[in-house]
Amino acid sequence: MKKEQVFPQIVNVTDLRYRWPEVRDELEESGGPLVILEHSTPKAVMYPFEQPQGIRRGEDPLTKWRKKYADQFSGWDATAAIRKQRDSRWNLS
């Protein structure tokens, strides 16, 4: 059984420059979107050329994702989770 990925795959701009063949293969294999980051800031989203029919009809994939996973993330404080992870990595005390 194939496990469905909840979040889109994230790729850094540097990976696009130096590892384009591998990134292209990952995009084709996954069939889902790739989020392109530059200095931890989202810059673009890439979809494979062959997209599912739902996306071509004008359905917003982000809205579709929200409807599917909203109940799993309701009540979750993302800011607190991000701060906790950041503090565990960058403990300056």
PyMOL Python script that loads the backbone (N, CA, C, O; Angstrom):
from pymol import cmd

cmd.read_pdbstr("""\
ATOM      1  N   MET A   1       0.842  -1.174   0.000  1.00  0.00           N
ATOM      2  CA  MET A   1       0.000   0.000   0.000  1.00  0.00           C
ATOM      3  C   MET A   1       0.886   1.236   0.000  1.00  0.00           C
ATOM      4  O   MET A   1       1.815   1.333   0.803  1.00  0.00           O
ATOM      5  N   LYS A   2       0.612   2.170  -0.883  1.00  0.00           N
ATOM      6  CA  LYS A   2       1.393   3.392  -0.999  1.00  0.00           C
ATOM      7  C   LYS A   2       0.937   4.399   0.041  1.00  0.00           C
ATOM      8  O   LYS A   2      -0.252   4.701   0.141  1.00  0.00           O
ATOM      9  N   LYS A   3       1.881   4.918   0.815  1.00  0.00           N
ATOM     10  CA  LYS A   3       1.559   5.902   1.843  1.00  0.00           C
ATOM     11  C   LYS A   3       1.427   7.273   1.196  1.00  0.00           C
ATOM     12  O   LYS A   3       2.300   7.696   0.438  1.00  0.00           O
ATOM     13  N   GLU A   4       0.331   7.965   1.499  1.00  0.00           N
ATOM     14  CA  GLU A   4       0.096   9.281   0.926  1.00  0.00           C
ATOM     15  C   GLU A   4       0.832  10.332   1.754  1.00  0.00           C
ATOM     16  O   GLU A   4       0.749  10.332   2.982  1.00  0.00           O
ATOM     17  N   GLN A   5       1.541  11.212   1.089  1.00  0.00           N
ATOM     18  CA  GLN A   5       2.301  12.249   1.761  1.00  0.00           C
ATOM     19  C   GLN A   5       1.377  13.420   2.075  1.00  0.00           C
ATOM     20  O   GLN A   5       0.672  13.912   1.194  1.00  0.00           O
ATOM     21  N   VAL A   6       1.380  13.872   3.348  1.00  0.00           N
ATOM     22  CA  VAL A   6       0.476  14.924   3.785  1.00  0.00           C
ATOM     23  C   VAL A   6       0.946  16.280   3.289  1.00  0.00           C
ATOM     24  O   VAL A   6       0.149  17.056   2.761  1.00  0.00           O
ATOM     25  N   PHE A   7       2.224  16.574   3.451  1.00  0.00           N
ATOM     26  CA  PHE A   7       2.778  17.858   3.040  1.00  0.00           C
ATOM     27  C   PHE A   7       3.501  17.712   1.709  1.00  0.00           C
ATOM     28  O   PHE A   7       4.024  16.640   1.407  1.00  0.00           O
ATOM     29  N   PRO A   8       3.537  18.766   0.916  1.00  0.00           N
ATOM     30  CA  PRO A   8       4.299  18.685  -0.338  1.00  0.00           C
ATOM     31  C   PRO A   8       5.789  18.598  -0.052  1.00  0.00           C
ATOM     32  O   PRO A   8       6.259  19.038   0.998  1.00  0.00           O
ATOM     33  N   GLN A   9       6.509  18.041  -0.971  1.00  0.00           N
ATOM     34  CA  GLN A   9       7.948  17.913  -0.823  1.00  0.00           C
ATOM     35  C   GLN A   9       8.594  19.290  -0.958  1.00  0.00           C
ATOM     36  O   GLN A   9       8.166  20.104  -1.776  1.00  0.00           O
ATOM     37  N   ILE A  10       9.625  19.547  -0.154  1.00  0.00           N
ATOM     38  CA  ILE A  10      10.285  20.842  -0.139  1.00  0.00           C
ATOM     39  C   ILE A  10      11.680  20.696  -0.743  1.00  0.00           C
ATOM     40  O   ILE A  10      12.423  19.776  -0.401  1.00  0.00           O
ATOM     41  N   VAL A  11      12.024  21.619  -1.646  1.00  0.00           N
ATOM     42  CA  VAL A  11      13.316  21.607  -2.322  1.00  0.00           C
ATOM     43  C   VAL A  11      13.918  23.002  -2.232  1.00  0.00           C
ATOM     44  O   VAL A  11      13.224  24.000  -2.425  1.00  0.00           O
ATOM     45  N   ASN A  12      15.201  23.065  -1.941  1.00  0.00           N
ATOM     46  CA  ASN A  12      15.895  24.339  -1.875  1.00  0.00           C
ATOM     47  C   ASN A  12      16.304  24.776  -3.283  1.00  0.00           C
ATOM     48  O   ASN A  12      16.484  23.940  -4.169  1.00  0.00           O
ATOM     49  N   VAL A  13      16.450  26.080  -3.485  1.00  0.00           N
ATOM     50  CA  VAL A  13      16.859  26.614  -4.785  1.00  0.00           C
ATOM     51  C   VAL A  13      18.213  26.044  -5.202  1.00  0.00           C
ATOM     52  O   VAL A  13      18.436  25.767  -6.380  1.00  0.00           O
ATOM     53  N   THR A  14      19.104  25.870  -4.248  1.00  0.00           N
ATOM     54  CA  THR A  14      20.425  25.305  -4.548  1.00  0.00           C
ATOM     55  C   THR A  14      20.302  23.897  -5.105  1.00  0.00           C
ATOM     56  O   THR A  14      21.053  23.517  -6.003  1.00  0.00           O
ATOM     57  N   ASP A  15      19.359  23.118  -4.581  1.00  0.00           N
ATOM     58  CA  ASP A  15      19.138  21.777  -5.117  1.00  0.00           C
ATOM     59  C   ASP A  15      18.700  21.828  -6.573  1.00  0.00           C
ATOM     60  O   ASP A  15      19.090  20.976  -7.372  1.00  0.00           O
ATOM     61  N   LEU A  16      17.893  22.821  -6.920  1.00  0.00           N
ATOM     62  CA  LEU A  16      17.485  22.958  -8.322  1.00  0.00           C
ATOM     63  C   LEU A  16      18.690  23.247  -9.212  1.00  0.00           C
ATOM     64  O   LEU A  16      18.775  22.732 -10.327  1.00  0.00           O
ATOM     65  N   ARG A  17      19.600  24.047  -8.738  1.00  0.00           N
ATOM     66  CA  ARG A  17      20.771  24.394  -9.551  1.00  0.00           C
ATOM     67  C   ARG A  17      21.715  23.215  -9.747  1.00  0.00           C
ATOM     68  O   ARG A  17      22.167  22.945 -10.860  1.00  0.00           O
ATOM     69  N   TYR A  18      22.007  22.517  -8.655  1.00  0.00           N
ATOM     70  CA  TYR A  18      23.067  21.512  -8.706  1.00  0.00           C
ATOM     71  C   TYR A  18      22.574  20.079  -8.838  1.00  0.00           C
ATOM     72  O   TYR A  18      23.340  19.203  -9.242  1.00  0.00           O
ATOM     73  N   ARG A  19      21.318  19.822  -8.509  1.00  0.00           N
ATOM     74  CA  ARG A  19      20.797  18.457  -8.571  1.00  0.00           C
ATOM     75  C   ARG A  19      19.535  18.377  -9.418  1.00  0.00           C
ATOM     76  O   ARG A  19      18.636  17.604  -9.087  1.00  0.00           O
ATOM     77  N   TRP A  20      19.435  19.138 -10.488  1.00  0.00           N
ATOM     78  CA  TRP A  20      18.211  19.170 -11.271  1.00  0.00           C
ATOM     79  C   TRP A  20      17.753  17.789 -11.745  1.00  0.00           C
ATOM     80  O   TRP A  20      16.560  17.505 -11.637  1.00  0.00           O
ATOM     81  N   PRO A  21      18.616  16.913 -12.259  1.00  0.00           N
ATOM     82  CA  PRO A  21      18.103  15.601 -12.707  1.00  0.00           C
ATOM     83  C   PRO A  21      17.440  14.799 -11.582  1.00  0.00           C
ATOM     84  O   PRO A  21      16.412  14.158 -11.801  1.00  0.00           O
ATOM     85  N   GLU A  22      18.024  14.834 -10.379  1.00  0.00           N
ATOM     86  CA  GLU A  22      17.425  14.099  -9.267  1.00  0.00           C
ATOM     87  C   GLU A  22      16.100  14.732  -8.832  1.00  0.00           C
ATOM     88  O   GLU A  22      15.136  14.026  -8.539  1.00  0.00           O
ATOM     89  N   VAL A  23      16.061  16.054  -8.793  1.00  0.00           N
ATOM     90  CA  VAL A  23      14.832  16.751  -8.400  1.00  0.00           C
ATOM     91  C   VAL A  23      13.734  16.481  -9.422  1.00  0.00           C
ATOM     92  O   VAL A  23      12.583  16.255  -9.049  1.00  0.00           O
ATOM     93  N   ARG A  24      14.077  16.504 -10.700  1.00  0.00           N
ATOM     94  CA  ARG A  24      13.100  16.229 -11.760  1.00  0.00           C
ATOM     95  C   ARG A  24      12.536  14.818 -11.612  1.00  0.00           C
ATOM     96  O   ARG A  24      11.331  14.609 -11.754  1.00  0.00           O
ATOM     97  N   ASP A  25      13.409  13.850 -11.328  1.00  0.00           N
ATOM     98  CA  ASP A  25      12.944  12.480 -11.149  1.00  0.00           C
ATOM     99  C   ASP A  25      12.013  12.355  -9.946  1.00  0.00           C
ATOM    100  O   ASP A  25      11.008  11.646 -10.001  1.00  0.00           O
ATOM    101  N   GLU A  26      12.352  13.048  -8.858  1.00  0.00           N
ATOM    102  CA  GLU A  26      11.485  13.023  -7.675  1.00  0.00           C
ATOM    103  C   GLU A  26      10.117  13.617  -7.994  1.00  0.00           C
ATOM    104  O   GLU A  26       9.092  13.107  -7.540  1.00  0.00           O
ATOM    105  N   LEU A  27      10.104  14.676  -8.762  1.00  0.00           N
ATOM    106  CA  LEU A  27       8.846  15.327  -9.143  1.00  0.00           C
ATOM    107  C   LEU A  27       7.994  14.380  -9.979  1.00  0.00           C
ATOM    108  O   LEU A  27       6.790  14.265  -9.751  1.00  0.00           O
ATOM    109  N   GLU A  28       8.598  13.714 -10.928  1.00  0.00           N
ATOM    110  CA  GLU A  28       7.856  12.786 -11.780  1.00  0.00           C
ATOM    111  C   GLU A  28       7.357  11.580 -10.998  1.00  0.00           C
ATOM    112  O   GLU A  28       6.234  11.124 -11.216  1.00  0.00           O
ATOM    113  N   GLU A  29       8.184  11.056 -10.082  1.00  0.00           N
ATOM    114  CA  GLU A  29       7.786   9.870  -9.313  1.00  0.00           C
ATOM    115  C   GLU A  29       6.674  10.178  -8.320  1.00  0.00           C
ATOM    116  O   GLU A  29       5.724   9.406  -8.190  1.00  0.00           O
ATOM    117  N   SER A  30       6.788  11.297  -7.624  1.00  0.00           N
ATOM    118  CA  SER A  30       5.805  11.614  -6.591  1.00  0.00           C
ATOM    119  C   SER A  30       4.462  12.017  -7.199  1.00  0.00           C
ATOM    120  O   SER A  30       3.407  11.675  -6.664  1.00  0.00           O
ATOM    121  N   GLY A  31       4.503  12.740  -8.310  1.00  0.00           N
ATOM    122  CA  GLY A  31       3.263  13.198  -8.926  1.00  0.00           C
ATOM    123  C   GLY A  31       2.624  14.367  -8.205  1.00  0.00           C
ATOM    124  O   GLY A  31       1.624  14.915  -8.669  1.00  0.00           O
ATOM    125  N   GLY A  32       3.189  14.749  -7.080  1.00  0.00           N
ATOM    126  CA  GLY A  32       2.655  15.863  -6.304  1.00  0.00           C
ATOM    127  C   GLY A  32       3.492  17.106  -6.481  1.00  0.00           C
ATOM    128  O   GLY A  32       4.473  17.104  -7.225  1.00  0.00           O
ATOM    129  N   PRO A  33       3.109  18.161  -5.804  1.00  0.00           N
ATOM    130  CA  PRO A  33       3.834  19.426  -5.963  1.00  0.00           C
ATOM    131  C   PRO A  33       5.157  19.445  -5.210  1.00  0.00           C
ATOM    132  O   PRO A  33       5.338  18.721  -4.231  1.00  0.00           O
ATOM    133  N   LEU A  34       6.074  20.277  -5.675  1.00  0.00           N
ATOM    134  CA  LEU A  34       7.329  20.568  -4.986  1.00  0.00           C
ATOM    135  C   LEU A  34       7.298  22.040  -4.596  1.00  0.00           C
ATOM    136  O   LEU A  34       7.004  22.900  -5.426  1.00  0.00           O
ATOM    137  N   VAL A  35       7.599  22.328  -3.344  1.00  0.00           N
ATOM    138  CA  VAL A  35       7.685  23.711  -2.892  1.00  0.00           C
ATOM    139  C   VAL A  35       9.149  24.118  -2.958  1.00  0.00           C
ATOM    140  O   VAL A  35      10.010  23.445  -2.392  1.00  0.00           O
ATOM    141  N   ILE A  36       9.433  25.217  -3.647  1.00  0.00           N
ATOM    142  CA  ILE A  36      10.795  25.706  -3.816  1.00  0.00           C
ATOM    143  C   ILE A  36      11.049  26.792  -2.778  1.00  0.00           C
ATOM    144  O   ILE A  36      10.300  27.766  -2.700  1.00  0.00           O
ATOM    145  N   LEU A  37      12.111  26.626  -1.976  1.00  0.00           N
ATOM    146  CA  LEU A  37      12.463  27.581  -0.940  1.00  0.00           C
ATOM    147  C   LEU A  37      13.769  28.281  -1.273  1.00  0.00           C
ATOM    148  O   LEU A  37      14.681  27.690  -1.850  1.00  0.00           O
ATOM    149  N   GLU A  38      13.842  29.562  -0.895  1.00  0.00           N
ATOM    150  CA  GLU A  38      15.089  30.315  -0.977  1.00  0.00           C
ATOM    151  C   GLU A  38      15.242  31.046   0.354  1.00  0.00           C
ATOM    152  O   GLU A  38      14.417  31.892   0.698  1.00  0.00           O
ATOM    153  N   HIS A  39      16.289  30.722   1.097  1.00  0.00           N
ATOM    154  CA  HIS A  39      16.516  31.290   2.435  1.00  0.00           C
ATOM    155  C   HIS A  39      15.296  31.080   3.327  1.00  0.00           C
ATOM    156  O   HIS A  39      14.842  32.006   4.000  1.00  0.00           O
ATOM    157  N   SER A  40      14.769  29.855   3.327  1.00  0.00           N
ATOM    158  CA  SER A  40      13.607  29.448   4.133  1.00  0.00           C
ATOM    159  C   SER A  40      12.330  30.207   3.795  1.00  0.00           C
ATOM    160  O   SER A  40      11.398  30.230   4.598  1.00  0.00           O
ATOM    161  N   THR A  41      12.275  30.819   2.636  1.00  0.00           N
ATOM    162  CA  THR A  41      11.083  31.533   2.193  1.00  0.00           C
ATOM    163  C   THR A  41      10.535  30.842   0.948  1.00  0.00           C
ATOM    164  O   THR A  41      11.266  30.662  -0.026  1.00  0.00           O
ATOM    165  N   PRO A  42       9.262  30.454   0.964  1.00  0.00           N
ATOM    166  CA  PRO A  42       8.684  29.836  -0.236  1.00  0.00           C
ATOM    167  C   PRO A  42       8.717  30.800  -1.416  1.00  0.00           C
ATOM    168  O   PRO A  42       8.298  31.951  -1.297  1.00  0.00           O
ATOM    169  N   LYS A  43       9.215  30.328  -2.548  1.00  0.00           N
ATOM    170  CA  LYS A  43       9.311  31.160  -3.746  1.00  0.00           C
ATOM    171  C   LYS A  43       8.442  30.651  -4.890  1.00  0.00           C
ATOM    172  O   LYS A  43       7.950  31.446  -5.692  1.00  0.00           O
ATOM    173  N   ALA A  44       8.246  29.333  -4.976  1.00  0.00           N
ATOM    174  CA  ALA A  44       7.483  28.784  -6.099  1.00  0.00           C
ATOM    175  C   ALA A  44       6.967  27.395  -5.743  1.00  0.00           C
ATOM    176  O   ALA A  44       7.429  26.759  -4.796  1.00  0.00           O
ATOM    177  N   VAL A  45       6.001  26.950  -6.528  1.00  0.00           N
ATOM    178  CA  VAL A  45       5.483  25.584  -6.427  1.00  0.00           C
ATOM    179  C   VAL A  45       5.564  24.978  -7.820  1.00  0.00           C
ATOM    180  O   VAL A  45       5.133  25.590  -8.797  1.00  0.00           O
ATOM    181  N   MET A  46       6.114  23.784  -7.908  1.00  0.00           N
ATOM    182  CA  MET A  46       6.235  23.088  -9.201  1.00  0.00           C
ATOM    183  C   MET A  46       5.325  21.866  -9.193  1.00  0.00           C
ATOM    184  O   MET A  46       5.290  21.103  -8.227  1.00  0.00           O
ATOM    185  N   TYR A  47       4.595  21.696 -10.282  1.00  0.00           N
ATOM    186  CA  TYR A  47       3.764  20.515 -10.494  1.00  0.00           C
ATOM    187  C   TYR A  47       4.314  19.757 -11.696  1.00  0.00           C
ATOM    188  O   TYR A  47       4.874  20.363 -12.609  1.00  0.00           O
ATOM    189  N   PRO A  48       4.157  18.442 -11.701  1.00  0.00           N
ATOM    190  CA  PRO A  48       4.539  17.711 -12.905  1.00  0.00           C
ATOM    191  C   PRO A  48       3.650  18.121 -14.075  1.00  0.00           C
ATOM    192  O   PRO A  48       2.514  18.551 -13.874  1.00  0.00           O
ATOM    193  N   PHE A  49       4.153  17.992 -15.269  1.00  0.00           N
ATOM    194  CA  PHE A  49       3.404  18.402 -16.452  1.00  0.00           C
ATOM    195  C   PHE A  49       2.104  17.622 -16.586  1.00  0.00           C
ATOM    196  O   PHE A  49       1.059  18.192 -16.900  1.00  0.00           O
ATOM    197  N   GLU A  50       2.172  16.327 -16.349  1.00  0.00           N
ATOM    198  CA  GLU A  50       0.964  15.495 -16.384  1.00  0.00           C
ATOM    199  C   GLU A  50       0.294  15.578 -15.034  1.00  0.00           C
ATOM    200  O   GLU A  50       0.738  14.940 -14.080  1.00  0.00           O
ATOM    201  N   GLN A  51      -0.771  16.356 -14.939  1.00  0.00           N
ATOM    202  CA  GLN A  51      -1.473  16.554 -13.680  1.00  0.00           C
ATOM    203  C   GLN A  51      -2.772  15.772 -13.681  1.00  0.00           C
ATOM    204  O   GLN A  51      -3.318  15.461 -14.739  1.00  0.00           O
ATOM    205  N   PRO A  52      -3.270  15.453 -12.486  1.00  0.00           N
ATOM    206  CA  PRO A  52      -4.579  14.805 -12.411  1.00  0.00           C
ATOM    207  C   PRO A  52      -5.664  15.710 -12.988  1.00  0.00           C
ATOM    208  O   PRO A  52      -5.507  16.930 -13.035  1.00  0.00           O
ATOM    209  N   GLN A  53      -6.750  15.110 -13.421  1.00  0.00           N
ATOM    210  CA  GLN A  53      -7.826  15.860 -14.066  1.00  0.00           C
ATOM    211  C   GLN A  53      -8.426  16.922 -13.162  1.00  0.00           C
ATOM    212  O   GLN A  53      -8.856  17.963 -13.660  1.00  0.00           O
ATOM    213  N   GLY A  54      -8.474  16.703 -11.854  1.00  0.00           N
ATOM    214  CA  GLY A  54      -9.070  17.669 -10.940  1.00  0.00           C
ATOM    215  C   GLY A  54      -8.378  19.013 -10.978  1.00  0.00           C
ATOM    216  O   GLY A  54      -9.034  20.048 -10.856  1.00  0.00           O
ATOM    217  N   ILE A  55      -7.088  19.021 -11.141  1.00  0.00           N
ATOM    218  CA  ILE A  55      -6.337  20.276 -11.169  1.00  0.00           C
ATOM    219  C   ILE A  55      -6.582  21.006 -12.482  1.00  0.00           C
ATOM    220  O   ILE A  55      -6.659  22.234 -12.500  1.00  0.00           O
ATOM    221  N   ARG A  56      -6.705  20.281 -13.563  1.00  0.00           N
ATOM    222  CA  ARG A  56      -6.935  20.920 -14.865  1.00  0.00           C
ATOM    223  C   ARG A  56      -8.298  21.586 -14.946  1.00  0.00           C
ATOM    224  O   ARG A  56      -8.453  22.574 -15.664  1.00  0.00           O
ATOM    225  N   ARG A  57      -9.283  21.075 -14.231  1.00  0.00           N
ATOM    226  CA  ARG A  57     -10.622  21.651 -14.279  1.00  0.00           C
ATOM    227  C   ARG A  57     -10.721  22.938 -13.482  1.00  0.00           C
ATOM    228  O   ARG A  57     -11.782  23.560 -13.443  1.00  0.00           O
ATOM    229  N   GLY A  58      -9.643  23.344 -12.853  1.00  0.00           N
ATOM    230  CA  GLY A  58      -9.668  24.592 -12.112  1.00  0.00           C
ATOM    231  C   GLY A  58      -9.845  24.419 -10.614  1.00  0.00           C
ATOM    232  O   GLY A  58      -9.982  25.414  -9.904  1.00  0.00           O
ATOM    233  N   GLU A  59      -9.849  23.183 -10.105  1.00  0.00           N
ATOM    234  CA  GLU A  59      -9.953  22.979  -8.676  1.00  0.00           C
ATOM    235  C   GLU A  59      -8.634  23.366  -8.026  1.00  0.00           C
ATOM    236  O   GLU A  59      -7.564  23.005  -8.516  1.00  0.00           O
ATOM    237  N   ASP A  60      -8.711  24.087  -6.944  1.00  0.00           N
ATOM    238  CA  ASP A  60      -7.520  24.519  -6.240  1.00  0.00           C
ATOM    239  C   ASP A  60      -6.995  23.356  -5.392  1.00  0.00           C
ATOM    240  O   ASP A  60      -7.712  22.878  -4.513  1.00  0.00           O
ATOM    241  N   PRO A  61      -5.768  22.887  -5.630  1.00  0.00           N
ATOM    242  CA  PRO A  61      -5.255  21.757  -4.852  1.00  0.00           C
ATOM    243  C   PRO A  61      -5.083  22.081  -3.374  1.00  0.00           C
ATOM    244  O   PRO A  61      -5.197  21.193  -2.529  1.00  0.00           O
ATOM    245  N   LEU A  62      -4.810  23.338  -3.053  1.00  0.00           N
ATOM    246  CA  LEU A  62      -4.657  23.708  -1.648  1.00  0.00           C
ATOM    247  C   LEU A  62      -5.992  23.635  -0.915  1.00  0.00           C
ATOM    248  O   LEU A  62      -6.046  23.189   0.231  1.00  0.00           O
ATOM    249  N   THR A  63      -7.057  24.064  -1.560  1.00  0.00           N
ATOM    250  CA  THR A  63      -8.383  23.970  -0.963  1.00  0.00           C
ATOM    251  C   THR A  63      -8.784  22.514  -0.765  1.00  0.00           C
ATOM    252  O   THR A  63      -9.367  22.152   0.257  1.00  0.00           O
ATOM    253  N   LYS A  64      -8.473  21.700  -1.733  1.00  0.00           N
ATOM    254  CA  LYS A  64      -8.751  20.270  -1.647  1.00  0.00           C
ATOM    255  C   LYS A  64      -7.987  19.647  -0.471  1.00  0.00           C
ATOM    256  O   LYS A  64      -8.533  18.824   0.264  1.00  0.00           O
ATOM    257  N   TRP A  65      -6.727  20.045  -0.302  1.00  0.00           N
ATOM    258  CA  TRP A  65      -5.898  19.537   0.785  1.00  0.00           C
ATOM    259  C   TRP A  65      -6.466  19.973   2.132  1.00  0.00           C
ATOM    260  O   TRP A  65      -6.521  19.183   3.075  1.00  0.00           O
ATOM    261  N   ARG A  66      -6.892  21.241   2.219  1.00  0.00           N
ATOM    262  CA  ARG A  66      -7.464  21.750   3.475  1.00  0.00           C
ATOM    263  C   ARG A  66      -8.699  20.961   3.877  1.00  0.00           C
ATOM    264  O   ARG A  66      -8.857  20.612   5.046  1.00  0.00           O
ATOM    265  N   LYS A  67      -9.573  20.678   2.925  1.00  0.00           N
ATOM    266  CA  LYS A  67     -10.784  19.922   3.234  1.00  0.00           C
ATOM    267  C   LYS A  67     -10.447  18.524   3.728  1.00  0.00           C
ATOM    268  O   LYS A  67     -11.103  18.000   4.628  1.00  0.00           O
ATOM    269  N   LYS A  68      -9.429  17.927   3.140  1.00  0.00           N
ATOM    270  CA  LYS A  68      -9.078  16.552   3.476  1.00  0.00           C
ATOM    271  C   LYS A  68      -8.415  16.442   4.850  1.00  0.00           C
ATOM    272  O   LYS A  68      -8.689  15.496   5.589  1.00  0.00           O
ATOM    273  N   TYR A  69      -7.543  17.399   5.205  1.00  0.00           N
ATOM    274  CA  TYR A  69      -6.740  17.268   6.418  1.00  0.00           C
ATOM    275  C   TYR A  69      -7.065  18.287   7.504  1.00  0.00           C
ATOM    276  O   TYR A  69      -6.350  18.344   8.505  1.00  0.00           O
ATOM    277  N   ALA A  70      -8.097  19.081   7.351  1.00  0.00           N
ATOM    278  CA  ALA A  70      -8.403  20.131   8.322  1.00  0.00           C
ATOM    279  C   ALA A  70      -8.660  19.567   9.714  1.00  0.00           C
ATOM    280  O   ALA A  70      -8.229  20.152  10.707  1.00  0.00           O
ATOM    281  N   ASP A  71      -9.357  18.437   9.796  1.00  0.00           N
ATOM    282  CA  ASP A  71      -9.667  17.882  11.113  1.00  0.00           C
ATOM    283  C   ASP A  71      -8.417  17.411  11.856  1.00  0.00           C
ATOM    284  O   ASP A  71      -8.395  17.434  13.087  1.00  0.00           O
ATOM    285  N   GLN A  72      -7.376  16.984  11.136  1.00  0.00           N
ATOM    286  CA  GLN A  72      -6.151  16.523  11.781  1.00  0.00           C
ATOM    287  C   GLN A  72      -5.358  17.681  12.389  1.00  0.00           C
ATOM    288  O   GLN A  72      -4.619  17.480  13.353  1.00  0.00           O
ATOM    289  N   PHE A  73      -5.500  18.882  11.844  1.00  0.00           N
ATOM    290  CA  PHE A  73      -4.717  20.017  12.308  1.00  0.00           C
ATOM    291  C   PHE A  73      -5.546  21.045  13.073  1.00  0.00           C
ATOM    292  O   PHE A  73      -5.020  22.089  13.460  1.00  0.00           O
ATOM    293  N   SER A  74      -6.821  20.772  13.297  1.00  0.00           N
ATOM    294  CA  SER A  74      -7.629  21.727  14.039  1.00  0.00           C
ATOM    295  C   SER A  74      -7.171  21.751  15.497  1.00  0.00           C
ATOM    296  O   SER A  74      -6.984  20.708  16.123  1.00  0.00           O
ATOM    297  N   GLY A  75      -6.997  22.958  16.017  1.00  0.00           N
ATOM    298  CA  GLY A  75      -6.559  23.113  17.396  1.00  0.00           C
ATOM    299  C   GLY A  75      -5.058  22.999  17.596  1.00  0.00           C
ATOM    300  O   GLY A  75      -4.581  23.114  18.725  1.00  0.00           O
ATOM    301  N   TRP A  76      -4.307  22.776  16.534  1.00  0.00           N
ATOM    302  CA  TRP A  76      -2.857  22.635  16.632  1.00  0.00           C
ATOM    303  C   TRP A  76      -2.219  24.011  16.536  1.00  0.00           C
ATOM    304  O   TRP A  76      -2.487  24.761  15.598  1.00  0.00           O
ATOM    305  N   ASP A  77      -1.378  24.340  17.504  1.00  0.00           N
ATOM    306  CA  ASP A  77      -0.701  25.637  17.518  1.00  0.00           C
ATOM    307  C   ASP A  77       0.629  25.489  16.784  1.00  0.00           C
ATOM    308  O   ASP A  77       1.629  25.061  17.361  1.00  0.00           O
ATOM    309  N   ALA A  78       0.622  25.848  15.510  1.00  0.00           N
ATOM    310  CA  ALA A  78       1.823  25.691  14.681  1.00  0.00           C
ATOM    311  C   ALA A  78       2.949  26.592  15.157  1.00  0.00           C
ATOM    312  O   ALA A  78       4.113  26.195  15.108  1.00  0.00           O
ATOM    313  N   THR A  79       2.630  27.791  15.615  1.00  0.00           N
ATOM    314  CA  THR A  79       3.664  28.713  16.071  1.00  0.00           C
ATOM    315  C   THR A  79       4.409  28.141  17.267  1.00  0.00           C
ATOM    316  O   THR A  79       5.636  28.221  17.327  1.00  0.00           O
ATOM    317  N   ALA A  80       3.692  27.572  18.210  1.00  0.00           N
ATOM    318  CA  ALA A  80       4.339  26.973  19.380  1.00  0.00           C
ATOM    319  C   ALA A  80       5.210  25.784  18.973  1.00  0.00           C
ATOM    320  O   ALA A  80       6.299  25.604  19.518  1.00  0.00           O
ATOM    321  N   ALA A  81       4.745  24.978  18.028  1.00  0.00           N
ATOM    322  CA  ALA A  81       5.534  23.833  17.579  1.00  0.00           C
ATOM    323  C   ALA A  81       6.811  24.280  16.872  1.00  0.00           C
ATOM    324  O   ALA A  81       7.872  23.685  17.059  1.00  0.00           O
ATOM    325  N   ILE A  82       6.702  25.326  16.063  1.00  0.00           N
ATOM    326  CA  ILE A  82       7.880  25.843  15.361  1.00  0.00           C
ATOM    327  C   ILE A  82       8.874  26.423  16.350  1.00  0.00           C
ATOM    328  O   ILE A  82      10.077  26.193  16.228  1.00  0.00           O
ATOM    329  N   ARG A  83       8.386  27.171  17.327  1.00  0.00           N
ATOM    330  CA  ARG A  83       9.285  27.744  18.337  1.00  0.00           C
ATOM    331  C   ARG A  83       9.969  26.669  19.158  1.00  0.00           C
ATOM    332  O   ARG A  83      11.149  26.792  19.488  1.00  0.00           O
ATOM    333  N   LYS A  84       9.239  25.618  19.490  1.00  0.00           N
ATOM    334  CA  LYS A  84       9.825  24.517  20.265  1.00  0.00           C
ATOM    335  C   LYS A  84      10.947  23.847  19.475  1.00  0.00           C
ATOM    336  O   LYS A  84      12.012  23.571  20.028  1.00  0.00           O
ATOM    337  N   GLN A  85      10.717  23.584  18.186  1.00  0.00           N
ATOM    338  CA  GLN A  85      11.752  22.975  17.348  1.00  0.00           C
ATOM    339  C   GLN A  85      12.940  23.906  17.183  1.00  0.00           C
ATOM    340  O   GLN A  85      14.088  23.464  17.233  1.00  0.00           O
ATOM    341  N   ARG A  86      12.677  25.191  16.987  1.00  0.00           N
ATOM    342  CA  ARG A  86      13.753  26.162  16.815  1.00  0.00           C
ATOM    343  C   ARG A  86      14.586  26.249  18.083  1.00  0.00           C
ATOM    344  O   ARG A  86      15.815  26.267  18.017  1.00  0.00           O
ATOM    345  N   ASP A  87      13.931  26.304  19.238  1.00  0.00           N
ATOM    346  CA  ASP A  87      14.665  26.404  20.492  1.00  0.00           C
ATOM    347  C   ASP A  87      15.476  25.147  20.791  1.00  0.00           C
ATOM    348  O   ASP A  87      16.525  25.221  21.431  1.00  0.00           O
ATOM    349  N   SER A  88      14.999  24.008  20.335  1.00  0.00           N
ATOM    350  CA  SER A  88      15.766  22.774  20.564  1.00  0.00           C
ATOM    351  C   SER A  88      17.027  22.729  19.688  1.00  0.00           C
ATOM    352  O   SER A  88      18.019  22.099  20.058  1.00  0.00           O
ATOM    353  N   ARG A  89      16.985  23.393  18.537  1.00  0.00           N
ATOM    354  CA  ARG A  89      18.161  23.432  17.658  1.00  0.00           C
ATOM    355  C   ARG A  89      19.122  24.534  18.040  1.00  0.00           C
ATOM    356  O   ARG A  89      20.337  24.340  18.008  1.00  0.00           O
ATOM    357  N   TRP A  90      18.591  25.688  18.400  1.00  0.00           N
ATOM    358  CA  TRP A  90      19.412  26.886  18.621  1.00  0.00           C
ATOM    359  C   TRP A  90      19.361  27.312  20.065  1.00  0.00           C
ATOM    360  O   TRP A  90      18.913  28.414  20.383  1.00  0.00           O
ATOM    361  N   ASN A  91      19.816  26.443  20.936  1.00  0.00           N
ATOM    362  CA  ASN A  91      19.831  26.772  22.354  1.00  0.00           C
ATOM    363  C   ASN A  91      21.066  27.639  22.624  1.00  0.00           C
ATOM    364  O   ASN A  91      22.189  27.135  22.642  1.00  0.00           O
ATOM    365  N   LEU A  92      20.856  28.934  22.834  1.00  0.00           N
ATOM    366  CA  LEU A  92      21.967  29.869  23.013  1.00  0.00           C
ATOM    367  C   LEU A  92      22.352  30.044  24.470  1.00  0.00           C
ATOM    368  O   LEU A  92      23.296  30.779  24.757  1.00  0.00           O
ATOM    369  N   SER A  93      21.673  29.411  25.388  1.00  0.00           N
ATOM    370  CA  SER A  93      22.014  29.600  26.804  1.00  0.00           C
ATOM    371  C   SER A  93      23.110  28.685  27.264  1.00  0.00           C
ATOM    372  O   SER A  93      23.503  28.729  28.430  1.00  0.00           O
TER     373      SER A  93
END
""", "prot")
cmd.dss("prot")
cmd.show_as("cartoon", "prot")
cmd.util.cbc("prot")
cmd.orient("prot")
